[in-house]
Amino acid sequence: MAIHFSPDEMAARKRRLLAALAAAKLDGALLFAPESDYWLTGYDTFGFCFFQCLYIDADGRTALLTRSADLRQAERTSNIADIRIWKDSGQAEPTRDLAAMLDDLGAGKRLGVEFNTQGLTHFHGARLEAALAGRELVDISDLVPRLRLRKSPGELAYVYEAARLSDLADRAAIDATRAGADEGEILAAMHSAIFSAGGDYPGNEFIIGSGADALLCRYKSGRRRLDANDQITLEFAGVSRHYHAAIMRTHIVGRPKPLHEAYHAAAREALNACAAELTPGRTAGDVFAAHSRVFDAHGLARHRLNACGYALGARFTPSWMDMPMFYAANGHEIGVDEVYFLHMILMDSDSETALCLGRTYVTTQGPAEPINAADLDLQRK
């Protein structure tokens, strides 16, 4: 089997989940988030793009309902013994198959459901509520993510490996960036560095944009070649066993604008201020307050974003972002052995100047530990 953690660790995770279900007075849970399935059982698939559900009852019994294409995936990547198949057909209604499975297993009447996930579309969610109308369904979308937030030593080992891979990709990008380089060459170099060193696909596309498109915060299709004087923004992650460690940078080709220099100094100051707040007992809102305080003092309120980072872990498509995020008045308290990505993003549309700086941290009992992008200097090529 391709489970990446010991049986003892997997059993400990189950005990934590069962304790949380008991505290919420739930008879069981219907897990639709691929991250939850992976964390609890090792089940590793992109088959969540179709209907599938992992059920766990208050006694710890698990059963998976999925399609035939994922039968062997579940057998080889998870510790799930009870795997049931809903059959593809013109009359297929898998939520009815799920209701029948729950009846067969003697499931209780009060069940938690992960509604807020890419693994359960509104189309199937509405049918789920109709098929289980005789049961009380409680939204537990935040339950497993809270359990996943603190990383075990085994998980942190993969996080540190992801950080190593991110640094390899960072170096490859810097080496490939030059006047006349095609963005595709840079992307290829970054992915090659990660895959050739044993890494995985990321939870979302790498972000790359040059020229005016350096101001974009999302991937888009289409490529261009770098000019003699240019800017390029990259946001990417090293990935090991689905665990992510991200980096964000803007690199300069040719001569930087004075604004690039000034914005980089402000971004570096803001990053360090945010990292200083990333300690146990402080809140996600405190981290964001440091971000806005520094940028606003530099007169950059118009050019900053309304969030400055988020948690990282084992995530699946369409995003490597995990909760919590750093935004105003978020009362989530920072804990120990948590993994966070801090990104300082300045997008000046008036002058079409971009400057971004970010890296990944692991929280400790004291100051947070930066685990990648040791050199925060502005790169000039």
Secondary structure, 3 states (H helix, E strand, C coil): CCCCCCHHHHHHHHHHHHHHHHHCCCCEEEECCHHHHHHHHCCCCCHHHCCCEEEEECCCCEEEEECHHHHHHHHHHCCCCCEEECCCCCCCCHHHHHHHHHHHHCCCCEEEECCCCCCCCHHHHHHHHHHCCCCEEEECCCHHHHHHHCCCHHHHHHHHHHHHHHHHHHHHHHHHCCCCCEHHHHHHHHHHHHHHCCCCCCCCCCEEEEHHHHHCCCCCCCCCECCCCEEEEEEEEEEECCEEEEEEEEEEECCCCHHHHHHHHHHHHHHHHHHHHCCCCCEHHHHHHHHHHHHHHCCCCCCECCCCEEECCECCCCCCCEEEECCCCCCCECCCCCEEEEEEEEEECCCCEEEEEEEEEECCCCCCEECCCCCCCCCEC
